[in-house]
Amino acid sequence: MLRTHNCNEIRKENIGETVTLAGWASAIRDHGGVIFIDLRDHFGTTQVVFHDEKMLENVNRETVIQVTGKVVARDEETVNPKIETGFVEVHVEKLTILGPSKNMLPFEIETSKQTREDVRLKYRYLDLRNPELHKNIVFRSQIISYLRRQMEEMGFLDLQTPILTSSSPEGARDYLVPSRKHPGEFYALPQSPQQFKQLLMVAGFDKYYQIAPCFRDEDARGDRSPGEFYQLDFEMAFAEQEDIFAVGEKVLYNTFKKFSNKEVSPAPFRRITFKDAMLHYGSDKPDLRNPLLIEDLTDFFADVEFGAFKGKPVRGIVAHCADQSKKFFEDSLKYALSIGMKGLGYLTLKDGGFKGPIDKFLTTEQRSHLIDMLGMKDGDVVFFISDGKTVVDGLAGGIRKWLGERLNLIDNNKFEFCYIVDFPMYELNPDTHKIDFTHNPFSMPQGGLEALENKDPLEINAYQYDIVCNGIELSSGAVRNHNPEIMRKAFAIAGYGEEEVARKFGALYTAFQYGAPPHAGMAPGIDRMVMLLADEDTIRDVIAFPLNGAAQDLMMNAPSRVTEQQLEDVHIRVREV
């Protein structure tokens, strides 16, 4: 071994011993002939001291060195109680350069997070030396290890599914891989192991899980990395919705409780219907840390002679903010305009009466009814949102979020989980005016075949569900449609003939005709879990080698051009556009 100890192991008990350490010279300080280096490795830092500056010839910051020397107690004035090795230092007798480093670094390691992201990602191996980022990646590994242990304790088998598969319409664009042996044909990287895990259930396996890589050609967001991501994918045979919920609750509660000091909402997690989530929170990803609720005031304003609200849905949000400054209300209007609203009406309740332009349109009885209906108290303000049916809930959700943040109502010391349930099975495509699936097409419709044959498709709910934490979707899942007859009818409503279903989903469709058990599952996103637990704002800070927002790997220069021979091998000709 090139070392006797790691850089975080040296303690007072080692005083007098001769040790050998190896690591990176993270900081070099010259104190008039006595030179101090903070020697850093994966585990931590030890201060090493040189009394002969000639030993440090060709040693720059981030040079990898091996040092041998005696452990001594630090002088009282130099003790650093913030680190475990802060009471001792190593007086170096021998130094060997193991890996030289250039004199000029692209950025300072300790403050790399303040550097432009494109530079950070180009030199990601340096960025990851930042102790904070390094800790995130170690943290991620620990979380994944714990997730595996939990799943295996519950009897789930860790089974791998293919990376090279066929293209499948799952909502996002596929990454395609041309075939050399089959000209003009392509593999696709899996958007998820969806069909394979269902086929494992058909094959007779009872409980499957996988830390699954997924590939989707979609745009980046703060909580979404383009290109690839990982999820805790699991499926259970002979399972109903609540069986899946119990597993999800246990795994997520235990994980968030173990790896965070924040308060975690206990099981059972709240169940909120999609309809209620959109109405009362303005989002199917509600942040339950925000106590504000949206109320439907459409019926109330139907009898109010106020032209701006006539014939439109109206939503109201009550917040205790009457004493806020004039600027606060000006800012609220600016925000409303920025998200596409035409204005933001409000009424202030003070001294038992309303103040605001809308008040003159209300009768005494209507004022009293509004106060009672909304449970308003003196000092409350009710904000009104009114617009088209398809956008009003989202706009109200934006105002709710803005008010919660601006009024400091959000408790950042909590993880609030909930299940969103009863998603609509179908929706009307605004462009084609045809019925489409809203979510996973393999979901079981509530009411089964009878509902499909007798109900308005837009009134049918599916056994589809999401797990949401602090306004971030962690997982989606469903009870699967395993019955060929129900599947044929479900796809027919969405405009798919049996031949098309058999062509696009051939393996699954055929397999279900040979005896498929009822089954269900979900797939919490690992990257998002780690991001929340690490308290990071962007998912890229918890992934070792992420793509940038434009789906590029700046370090490896991917995607990149390939040679004409490589293209010829896979029967591809590039057309310049």
C-alpha positions in Angstrom: 0.0 0.0 0.0 1.1 3.5 -0.7 -0.2 4.7 2.7 -0.5 3.6 6.2 -3.5 5.8 7.0 -6.2 7.7 5.3 -6.2 11.5 5.6 -9.0 11.6 8.2 -7.6 8.9 10.5 -4.7 10.7 12.3 -5.6 11.5 15.9 -3.9 12.4 19.2 -3.4 8.7 19.8 -1.0 8.6 16.8 1.3 11.3 18.2 4.9 10.0 18.0 4.1 7.5 15.2 5.7 7.6 11.7 2.9 7.5 9.1 2.6 7.6 5.3 -0.2 9.5 3.7 -1.2 10.1 0.1 -3.6 12.6 -1.5 -4.0 15.9 -3.2 -2.2 19.1 -2.1 -5.4 21.1 -1.7 -3.8 24.2 -0.1 -0.2 25.4 0.2 0.7 28.1 2.8 4.3 29.4 3.2 4.9 30.8 6.7 8.4 32.0 6.2 10.3 28.9 5.5 7.8 26.6 7.2 5.3 25.4 4.6 1.9 23.9 5.5 -0.1 21.8 3.1 -3.7 20.5 3.6 -3.5 17.0 2.3 -6.9 15.8 1.0 -8.0 12.3 0.0 -11.5 10.7 -0.4 -11.9 10.5 3.4 -10.8 13.9 4.7 -7.8 16.2 5.3 -4.6 16.2 7.4 -2.3 19.1 7.7 1.3 18.2 6.8 4.3 20.4 7.5 7.6 20.9 5.6 10.7 22.5 7.1 12.7 22.2 3.8 11.0 24.1 1.0 13.3 22.3 -1.5 11.1 19.2 -0.9 8.2 21.0 -2.6 9.9 21.7 -5.9 7.3 21.0 -8.7 4.5 20.6 -6.2 1.5 22.7 -7.2 -2.0 22.8 -5.8 -3.8 19.5 -6.6 -0.6 17.6 -7.1 -0.9 14.1 -5.9 1.8 13.4 -3.3 2.9 10.7 -0.9 4.4 11.9 2.4 6.1 10.1 5.2 6.7 11.7 8.6 6.1 11.9 12.3 2.7 12.8 13.9 3.0 15.7 16.4 0.5 17.8 18.3 -0.4 21.1 16.8 0.6 24.3 18.6 -2.4 25.6 20.6 -3.0 28.6 18.4 -3.1 26.4 15.2 -5.6 23.8 16.5 -8.6 23.4 14.1 -11.5 21.8 16.1 -13.8 21.9 13.0 -12.1 18.8 11.5 -11.4 15.4 13.0 -7.6 15.7 12.4 -7.4 19.3 13.6 -5.4 18.6 16.8 -2.4 17.0 15.0 -0.1 17.4 12.0 2.5 15.4 10.2 6.1 16.7 10.0 7.2 15.4 6.6 10.6 13.6 6.2 10.0 12.3 2.7 7.9 13.3 -0.2 7.1 11.6 -3.5 5.2 13.1 -6.4 2.6 10.5 -7.5 0.7 12.7 -10.0 1.9 16.1 -11.1 -0.6 18.9 -11.7 -0.5 22.0 -13.8 0.2 25.3 -11.9 -3.0 27.0 -13.1 -6.3 25.4 -12.3 -9.5 26.2 -14.3 -11.2 27.2 -11.1 -10.8 27.1 -7.3 -11.8 23.6 -6.0 -13.3 24.9 -2.8 -15.5 27.4 -4.5 -16.2 25.5 -7.7 -20.0 25.8 -7.3 -19.7 29.5 -8.0 -18.0 28.8 -11.4 -20.0 28.8 -14.7 -21.6 25.4 -15.2 -20.1 24.8 -18.6 -16.6 25.2 -17.1 -17.5 23.0 -14.2 -18.9 20.2 -16.4 -15.9 20.4 -18.8 -13.6 19.7 -15.8 -16.1 17.6 -13.8 -13.3 15.5 -12.3 -12.0 18.7 -10.7 -15.4 19.9 -9.7 -16.0 16.6 -7.9 -13.0 17.2 -5.7 -15.1 20.0 -4.1 -15.8 18.5 -0.7 -19.5 19.4 -0.9 -20.0 17.7 -4.3 -17.8 14.8 -3.3 -20.0 14.3 -0.2 -23.1 14.4 -2.4 -21.9 11.5 -4.6 -20.9 9.4 -1.5 -24.3 10.3 0.0 -26.0 9.1 -3.2 -24.1 5.7 -3.0 -25.2 5.3 0.7 -28.9 6.0 -0.2 -28.9 3.5 -3.1 -27.3 0.9 -0.9 -30.0 1.4 1.7 -32.7 1.3 -0.9 -31.4 -2.1 -2.1 -31.3 -3.5 1.4 -34.9 -2.4 2.1 -36.2 -3.9 -1.2 -34.4 -7.2 -0.6 -35.7 -7.4 3.0 -39.2 -7.2 1.6 -38.5 -10.1 -0.8 -37.9 -8.2 -4.0 -35.5 -9.7 -6.5 -32.9 -7.5 -8.2 -33.4 -8.3 -11.9 -31.8 -6.5 -14.8 -33.6 -5.6 -18.0 -32.2 -4.9 -21.4 -30.6 -1.6 -22.4 -31.0 -2.2 -26.2 -34.6 -2.7 -26.9 -37.3 -1.5 -29.4 -38.8 1.9 -29.8 -41.9 2.4 -27.8 -44.2 5.4 -27.5 -44.0 6.2 -23.8 -44.4 10.0 -23.8 -40.8 11.2 -24.5 -38.5 10.9 -27.5 -36.3 7.8 -27.7 -32.6 7.7 -28.1 -32.0 5.5 -31.1 -29.1 3.1 -31.8 -28.6 1.9 -35.4 -28.1 -1.8 -36.1 -25.0 -2.9 -38.0 -26.4 -6.4 -38.8 -29.9 -5.2 -39.7 -29.6 -2.3 -42.2 -32.2 0.5 -41.7 -33.3 -0.9 -38.3 -32.8 0.6 -34.9 -32.6 -0.3 -31.3 -33.9 2.2 -28.7 -32.6 2.9 -25.2 -35.4 2.3 -22.7 -37.3 5.2 -21.4 -38.1 2.9 -18.5 -38.2 -0.9 -18.0 -42.0 -0.7 -18.2 -42.8 -3.5 -20.5 -39.9 -5.8 -19.3 -41.0 -5.6 -15.7 -44.5 -6.4 -16.6 -43.3 -9.3 -18.7 -41.4 -10.6 -15.6 -44.7 -10.7 -13.8 -46.2 -12.7 -16.6 -43.2 -15.0 -16.5 -44.1 -15.9 -12.9 -41.8 -13.7 -10.8 -43.5 -12.2 -7.8 -41.5 -9.1 -6.8 -39.0 -7.3 -9.0 -36.9 -4.3 -8.4 -34.0 -2.6 -10.1 -31.9 0.6 -9.8 -32.8 1.2 -13.4 -31.1 3.5 -15.9 -33.7 5.3 -18.1 -33.0 7.3 -21.2 -35.3 10.1 -22.5 -34.5 12.7 -25.1 -36.2 15.6 -23.3 -35.3 19.1 -22.1 -33.6 19.8 -18.8 -35.2 21.3 -15.7 -33.8 22.0 -12.2 -35.3 18.7 -11.1 -34.7 16.8 -14.3 -31.5 15.8 -16.0 -31.7 15.3 -19.8 -30.5 12.1 -21.3 -30.4 9.6 -18.6 -31.6 9.2 -15.0 -32.1 6.4 -12.4 -35.2 5.2 -10.7 -36.0 2.6 -8.0 -38.2 0.6 -10.3 -40.4 -2.1 -8.8 -43.4 -4.3 -9.7 -45.5 -6.8 -7.7 -47.7 -9.6 -8.9 -51.2 -10.1 -7.4 -51.0 -6.6 -6.0 -53.5 -3.8 -5.7 -53.0 -0.1 -5.4 -52.7 -0.1 -1.6 -50.1 -2.8 -1.7 -47.9 -0.6 -3.8 -48.6 2.4 -1.6 -47.5 0.4 1.5 -44.1 -0.4 -0.1 -43.6 3.1 -1.4 -44.5 4.6 2.0 -42.2 2.3 3.9 -39.2 2.8 1.6 -39.5 6.5 1.3 -40.3 7.2 4.9 -37.4 5.1 6.1 -35.0 6.6 3.7 -35.8 10.2 4.3 -35.9 9.6 8.1 -32.5 7.9 8.0 -30.7 10.4 5.8 -32.2 13.7 7.0 -32.8 15.5 10.3 -36.0 17.1 8.9 -39.5 16.1 9.9 -40.9 13.5 7.6 -44.7 13.0 7.1 -45.5 9.5 8.5 -47.3 6.7 6.7 -50.0 6.5 5.5 -49.2 9.4 3.2 -52.1 11.7 2.3 -54.2 10.6 -0.7 -55.3 13.5 -2.8 -57.3 13.0 -6.0 -56.1 14.6 -9.2 -59.2 16.7 -9.3 -58.8 18.0 -5.8 -55.1 18.6 -6.3 -55.8 20.8 -9.3 -58.6 22.6 -7.6 -57.1 23.3 -4.1 -53.4 23.5 -5.0 -53.4 24.4 -8.7 -51.0 21.6 -9.4 -50.8 17.8 -9.5 -47.5 18.2 -7.7 -48.7 20.1 -4.6 -46.2 21.5 -2.0 -48.1 20.6 1.2 -45.7 22.7 3.3 -47.6 25.7 1.9 -50.7 26.0 4.1 -52.6 28.2 1.6 -55.6 26.5 -0.2 -57.4 27.5 -3.4 -61.2 27.7 -3.2 -63.7 27.5 -6.1 -65.7 30.7 -6.1 -67.4 30.2 -9.5 -70.8 29.6 -8.1 -70.5 32.6 -5.7 -69.6 35.0 -8.5 -72.4 33.7 -10.8 -74.7 36.0 -8.9 -72.3 38.9 -8.7 -72.6 41.6 -11.3 -68.8 41.9 -12.0 -68.1 41.7 -15.7 -64.5 40.5 -15.5 -65.6 37.2 -13.9 -68.8 36.6 -15.8 -69.0 33.2 -17.5 -65.6 32.2 -16.3 -64.3 30.0 -13.5 -63.1 31.9 -10.5 -60.7 30.8 -7.8 -59.9 32.5 -4.4 -56.9 32.3 -2.1 -57.0 33.7 1.4 -53.7 34.9 3.0 -53.2 36.8 6.2 -51.3 39.8 4.7 -53.4 42.9 5.0 -50.6 44.7 6.8 -48.1 44.1 3.9 -46.7 47.2 2.1 -48.1 48.7 -1.0 -45.1 47.3 -2.9 -46.1 43.7 -1.9 -49.4 44.1 -3.7 -47.7 45.8 -6.6 -45.3 42.9 -6.8 -48.2 40.4 -6.6 -49.7 42.1 -9.7 -46.4 42.1 -11.6 -46.0 38.4 -10.9 -49.6 37.7 -12.0 -49.0 39.5 -15.3 -45.7 37.6 -15.8 -47.5 34.2 -15.7 -50.2 35.3 -18.2 -52.9 36.7 -16.0 -54.7 39.9 -17.1 -54.8 41.2 -13.6 -55.1 40.1 -9.9 -58.1 41.3 -8.0 -58.2 41.1 -4.2 -60.3 42.2 -1.2 -58.9 43.1 2.2 -60.9 42.3 5.4 -60.2 45.0 8.0 -62.3 46.2 10.9 -65.1 43.8 9.8 -65.4 45.2 6.3 -63.9 44.7 2.9 -61.7 47.1 1.1 -61.0 46.9 -2.6 -62.5 47.7 -6.0 -64.6 44.5 -6.2 -66.3 45.3 -2.9 -68.8 47.8 -4.6 -70.2 44.9 -6.6 -71.1 42.9 -3.5 -74.3 43.1 -1.4 -74.2 43.0 2.4 -75.4 39.4 2.3 -72.8 38.4 -0.3 -70.0 40.0 1.8 -71.1 38.0 4.9 -71.4 34.8 2.8 -67.9 35.2 1.4 -66.4 35.7 4.8 -68.1 32.7 6.2 -67.4 30.5 3.2 -63.7 31.2 3.2 -63.4 31.4 7.0 -61.8 34.8 6.8 -60.5 36.8 9.8 -59.6 40.4 10.3 -56.4 41.1 8.4 -57.0 38.5 5.8 -56.8 39.2 2.0 -58.6 37.1 -0.6 -57.0 37.1 -4.0 -59.1 36.3 -7.1 -58.0 34.4 -10.1 -60.3 34.1 -13.2 -59.5 32.8 -16.6 -60.4 30.0 -19.1 -61.3 26.5 -17.8 -58.0 24.9 -19.0 -55.7 27.5 -17.5 -57.3 28.9 -14.4 -56.1 26.2 -12.0 -52.5 26.5 -13.1 -52.6 30.3 -12.7 -54.1 29.9 -9.2 -51.3 27.4 -8.4 -48.7 30.0 -9.4 -50.3 32.7 -7.2 -50.5 30.2 -4.3 -46.8 29.4 -4.7 -45.8 33.0 -5.0 -47.7 34.0 -1.8 -46.4 31.0 0.1 -42.8 32.0 -0.7 -43.2 35.7 -0.4 -44.9 35.4 3.0 -42.4 32.9 4.3 -45.1 30.3 4.9 -43.1 27.3 3.7 -41.5 25.2 6.4 -38.1 24.1 5.0 -37.6 21.7 7.8 -40.2 19.3 6.6 -40.6 16.6 3.9 -44.3 16.4 3.1 -45.4 13.4 1.1 -48.6 12.6 -0.6 -50.1 10.3 -3.2 -52.0 11.9 -6.1 -54.6 9.4 -7.2 -57.5 9.0 -9.6 -55.8 10.5 -12.7 -58.1 10.8 -15.7 -57.7 7.9 -18.1 -58.1 10.1 -21.2 -57.9 13.7 -22.2 -59.0 15.6 -25.3 -56.0 16.6 -27.5 -56.4 20.4 -28.0 -54.8 20.2 -31.5 -56.5 17.1 -33.0 -59.6 17.2 -30.8 -59.2 13.5 -30.5 -59.1 11.4 -27.3 -55.6 10.5 -26.0 -54.3 8.7 -23.0 -53.3 11.2 -20.3 -50.7 9.0 -18.7 -49.5 5.4 -18.9 -51.6 3.6 -21.6 -51.1 0.3 -19.8 -53.0 1.5 -16.7 -56.2 -0.3 -15.5 -59.3 1.8 -15.9 -61.4 2.2 -12.8 -64.6 0.2 -13.5 -62.8 -2.1 -16.0 -64.5 -3.1 -19.2 -68.0 -1.9 -18.1 -66.7 1.7 -17.6 -65.0 1.7 -21.0 -68.2 0.5 -22.7 -70.7 2.7 -20.9 -69.1 5.9 -19.6 -67.9 9.1 -21.2 -64.2 8.4 -21.7 -63.3 11.8 -20.3 -65.1 10.8 -17.1 -63.1 7.6 -16.6 -60.3 7.5 -14.0 -57.4 5.2 -14.0 -55.6 3.4 -11.3 -52.7 5.7 -11.8 -50.8 7.5 -9.0 -47.9 9.7 -8.3 -45.8 10.3 -5.2 -45.1 13.9 -4.5 -42.7 15.4 -2.0 -42.4 19.2 -1.4 -43.9 20.0 -4.8 -41.6 17.6 -6.7 -42.9 14.5 -8.4 -40.8 11.6 -7.1 -42.6 8.7 -8.8 -45.4 7.6 -11.0 -47.0 4.2 -11.1 -50.2 2.3 -11.9 -52.2 -0.8 -11.5 -51.5 -2.4 -14.9 -54.1 -3.4 -17.5 -53.3 -7.1 -17.8 -56.6 -8.2 -19.5 -56.4 -8.4 -23.3 -60.1 -7.6 -23.8 -59.9 -4.5 -21.6 -56.7 -3.5 -23.3 -58.2 -3.7 -26.7 -61.1 -1.6 -25.7 -58.9 1.0 -23.9 -56.7 1.4 -26.9 -59.7 1.5 -29.3 -61.1 4.5 -27.5 -57.8 6.3 -28.0 -57.9 5.5 -31.7 -55.6 2.5 -31.8 -56.7 -0.6 -33.8 -55.9 -4.1 -32.6 -53.3 -4.5 -35.3 -51.5 -1.3 -34.3 -51.5 -2.3 -30.6 -50.1 -5.7 -31.6 -47.4 -4.0 -33.7 -46.3 -1.4 -31.2 -46.6 -3.5 -28.0 -46.4 -6.9 -29.5 -44.5 -8.8 -26.7 -46.8 -7.4 -24.0 -50.0 -7.8 -25.9 -49.2 -11.4 -26.9 -47.9 -12.3 -23.4 -51.2 -11.2 -21.8 -53.0 -13.8 -23.9 -51.1 -16.6 -22.0 -52.3 -15.9 -18.5 -51.1 -12.6 -16.9 -51.5 -12.1 -13.2 -52.9 -8.8 -11.9 -49.8 -6.6 -11.2 -48.9 -3.1 -10.2 -45.8 -1.0 -9.6 -44.1 2.4 -9.4 -40.6 3.9 -9.8 -39.4 6.7 -7.5 -36.7 8.8 -9.1 -33.3 8.3 -7.3 -31.8 11.5 -8.6 -34.7 13.6 -7.2 -34.6 11.8 -3.9 -30.9 12.5 -3.5 -31.4 16.1 -4.6 -34.1 16.7 -1.9 -32.1 14.9 0.8 -28.9 16.7 0.0 -30.8 20.0 -0.1 -29.5 20.9 -3.5 -31.3 23.2 -6.0 -30.3 21.4 -9.1 -30.3 17.7 -9.8 -26.9 17.9 -11.6 -25.1 18.5 -8.2 -26.0 14.9 -7.1 -25.0 13.2 -10.3 -21.4 12.3 -10.9 -21.3 13.0 -14.6 -24.4 14.8 -15.8 -25.2 16.2 -19.2 -25.7 20.0 -19.3 -29.1 21.6 -20.1 -28.5 21.1 -23.8 -28.0 17.3 -23.3 -24.2 17.6 -23.9 -21.3 16.0 -22.1 -18.8 18.8 -22.3 -16.1 16.6 -20.6 -16.3 13.7 -23.1 -17.4 15.9 -26.0 -20.7 14.0 -26.5 -22.6 13.9 -28.8 -19.9 14.2 -31.4 -19.3 13.5 -35.1 -18.2 10.0 -36.0 -16.1 8.8 -38.9 -17.5 8.0 -42.3 -16.5 4.4 -41.8 -18.5 4.2 -38.5 -21.5 5.6 -40.3 -21.1 3.1 -43.2 -20.9 0.2 -40.8 -24.4 1.0 -39.5 -25.8 2.0 -42.9 -26.2 5.6 -42.0 -25.8 8.7 -44.2 -25.9 12.1 -42.5 -27.9 14.7 -44.4 -26.8 18.3 -43.7 -29.8 20.5 -42.8 
